[in-house]
Amino acid sequence: MSEFVLVILVTMGLSKVPSTYEIRVPKKTYKQCIEDSKTYKFPFEELHKVISVKTRCEKVIGKQKQLKNEKSI
């Protein structure tokens, strides 16, 4: 079971109402979570006004549900 979750928030503001998508990736340690969070930086400076990527690490509290393909949600 993973102890932490890397949360990746991708916001796209192409219209008047921006859309935000959340991706959760299980990580075994806080250190691994923090290191991996640094790899999700958006490389295109000119698109920063339209697309933004933010990351954070969260501690898993309680049991995670398991899907049929063995991925946690």
Secondary structure, 3 states (H helix, E strand, C coil): CCCEEEEEEEEECCCCCCEEEEEEEEECCHHHHHHHHCCCCCCCHHHCCCEEEEEEEEECCCCCCECCCCCEC
